[in-house]
Amino acid sequence: MNNVQLLSEPAPTSTTKPIELYIFIDPLCKNALKMQTMLRKLQLEYDHYFTWRYILSTKLASLNTLGRRTKGCITGAELDITHPALPSIAIKAAELQGKRASARFLLKLQEHALLKTKEVTSYSALIEIAKESNIDIEEFISDFGSKEAARAFQCDLHITREMEIEEVPSIVFFNECIEDEGLKVSGMYAYEVYVQILQEMMNEAIICNPLPTFDELFARYHTLTTSDVAAIYSISTQEAERELKKRMLQQKIERLCNEEITLWRRKLT
């Protein structure tokens, strides 16, 4: 595993779970979706061992042009600008309302990006996505327009540089002992590699949770691709699609698609 190396960065402490994952992603990169699929399965089977946080590592030449166009921050809904940094800043703004709010916003952002139903680098589109994500919209607009969200994104970029992350996505595994080094895994590997690393860091046999039913899966992750379902249950995409179509006929989920991708979303009753 040539892209695995140790880091000397001190490990963050955790009061409940012994392992913490720093997950470095560009949120709109296709590889981020592959990492998300792997992470979902790891959460379902082993999340009693680890916590995690996303570090946004969008590749940008500079944020200065955004600052000049917005006088340092975004100042109003009437200002409809587009910039490749805006989705990441919006995610950090949502994160100020908590990890769950940020996760809902990120998933809705990725849904629109995949289906190409919104121009997700547009300020006005990101406001609409926030409304669809059921987060506090007034707080989001205030945070999106503040310097704090931009600084939080810049902090993520700083962590990316400090940890010498050269390939995105990457994961750094930390344990609860601050004297121990972190383990950096650059790029994507088979799911079993991440399980093996988790077990080696625990230094004991780890217990796998049973996978949820399809209904339970969609209750937890409202939108999934066919590939998500196939990977989580270790079945073929044909088998996954067959099971998904059954639930669509039962009106439990709905299908959203374009020429490139199919998403399955839980139907709200």
N, C-alpha and C positions, 0 to 999 in steps of 0.2 A: 504494500500500500504506500506508494511513493509520496502521495500528497498528505500523509499524516505526519504531524510533527508536534513536539512539545513546546509549550509556551511558558514563560516565566511569570506571566501576569498572575497576581494573587487571585485566588478563587473567591467569589462572593459567598457570603454565609447564608444559610437557609435554616429556619427554625423547624421546618416540618419535613422536608424532603432532602435527601443527601446530595443529589446531583442537580446542577443547573446548566442549561444549554443556552449559549449565545448563538442565535441563528442569524447569519448575515445573508440578507436577500435584497435584490432589486424587486420591489413588489409587483412590477408589471412585466418582469422577464418570464419567459416560458419555463425556464428551469426553476423559478420560484414555485410554480405550480407542482412540479415533480417533487420538490422538497416538501411542500405542504401535504401532498399525498402520503409521503413517508412519515411525516411528523404525526399526521392524524392516526395512522396505524400504531405508531409508537405510543401515542397518548392512550389509545384504546386498550392496549395490552400492558403498558408498563408505566402509566403516568403516576402511580403511587411511589415511584422512585425519583421523579425529577420535576423541576419547574423549568420554565423557558421564557426567553424574551427575544423578540425580533430586534435586530439592529439593521436599520435601513441603510443600504450601501449603494444607492443609486449613483451611477457614474455621471458626474457633471464636471464640466470645465471650471465653472465658477458660479457662485450665487450672487455675484456682484451685479450682474445685469438685472436680476429680479429685484434687488434692493434699489437700484436706480429707477426702475420703472414704477416702484411702489413707495418710494421715499422711505425705505427701510422696513415697511410692513404693509400688509394689505389693509386698505382703509375703508372698504365699503362694498356692499353687494352690487352697487351700480358699476363697479370697476371690473369689467370682464376681460381678464387677461389670460393668456395661456403661457405655460412655462413647464419644462420637464421636471422641475423641482416641486411644483405645486401638489401633486398627489402625495409625495412623501411628507410634506409639511402638513397636509390635511390629515394624514394618518397620525402624526404626532399631536395635532390639535384634538383629534378624537381620543387619543390615548390619555389626555388630561382628564377625561371622564372615566378612566379605568380601562383595564385590559379587555373586559367583555365588550365595552363600547367600541374600542379600537378594533377588536376582532370582527365585530359586525360590520363596521365601516369598511375594513379591508376586504372582506368577502364580497360585499356589494360593489366595491370599486373594481375588484377583479372580474366579477360577473359582467359588468358593463364593458370592461376592457376586452374580455373574451368574445362577447357577443357583438361588440362594436356598436352598441346602442347609445353611447355617449362619448363625447370628446373628453376623456378623463384628465387631460392636462389643462382643462378650462376651469377657471374659478367658479363660474356660475354652475357648471355641471357638477362640480364637487359639492356645492351647497345642496343641489338636488339629491345627490347620493347620500349626503348626511341626513336629509329628511327621510329618505327611504330606509335608513338604517335604524330608525327609532331611537336616536340619541337626542339630547337636549340641543335643539337647533340654535337657540339664542346664545347659549354658552359656546357652541361650536363656532359660530360666526365670530364671536368675540375672541376666542382663542386662535382661530385661523388668522384673524387680523392682527394678532399680537406678535411681538418679537420673541416671546417664549417658545412658540411652536417652531419657528425657524431656528432658534438656538438649539432646541432639542434635536432637530434634524442634523444640525452642524455637529452636535455632540456625537451622534451616531457615526457620522463621517470621520470624526476624530478617533473614535474607538476602532473603526475599520483600519485607519492608517496605523494606529499604535500597535494593533495586533498583527499588522502586516498581512492583512487579508488581501490576497491578490486574485482570488477566484471566487465568484459569487454564483450559486450559493455555497456557503461553508458553514460548518458548525464547530464551536469550541465547547468542549465538555469540561466543567469544573466540578470538583468534589468539595465537601464542606471543610476540608483541612486546608487552611490558608497557606501552609508551607508547601503543599503539593503543587506541581505544575498543571496547567490546563493542557488538554489534548485537542489539537486543531486538526479537523478533517476537511480538507479542501476539495470542493467538487461534490459530485453525487456518486454514491455507491449503492450496492444492493441493500435491501432492508436488513438482512441478516448481519451485515457488518456493524450497523448501529446497535443492534441488540447485543452483539459480542462485545463492543466497546463498553456498553452500559454494564454488562455483567463483569467485565474485567475491572471497571472502576468501583463496582460494589464489592469486589473480591469475595463473592459468594454466589451461590445459585440464586437466580432471580425467578420470581413467580409471575407467570403470564396470566392476565385476566382473560376470561372468555370473551369472545367478540360479541357485540350486541346484535340483536335482530335487525332486519332492514328498517323496521319502523323506529326502533330505538336509535339507529344510526342517523336517520333523517331528523329525528327530534333534537339530536345534538349538533349535527352539521346540516343546516337546512338546504344547502345547495352542493351537489357533487357531480362530477363527471362520470361517465361510464368507466373510464380508466381508474378513477378513485375507488369505485366499488369493486372492480376486478382486483385491484392491488390489495385492498383491505381484506377481502375474503379469499385471496389467492385462487381466483377462478379466472377463466378466460373472459375476454371482453364480450364474446358471444353469449356466454352463460349470464354474465352480468346484465347485458341488455335485455335478455329474455325475462329475467326476474324484475327488472325495472319496468318493462312494458306491462307486466302483470299488475304491478302496483299503480301504473298509470291508468289502466282500465278500471281498477278499483277506486280511482279518483283520489288516491292517497298522495300522489306526486304529479307534477306536470313537467312537460318537456319544453325546453327552450333551446333553440339551435339556429345556427347559420351554416354557411358552406363549410366552415372549418371545424366546428366543435358542437357538441351536444351537452347541455347541462340539464340536470334533473333537480327540481326544487319541490320541497314539501308544500302541499296545498294547505292553506290555512282554513280551518273550518269556521 
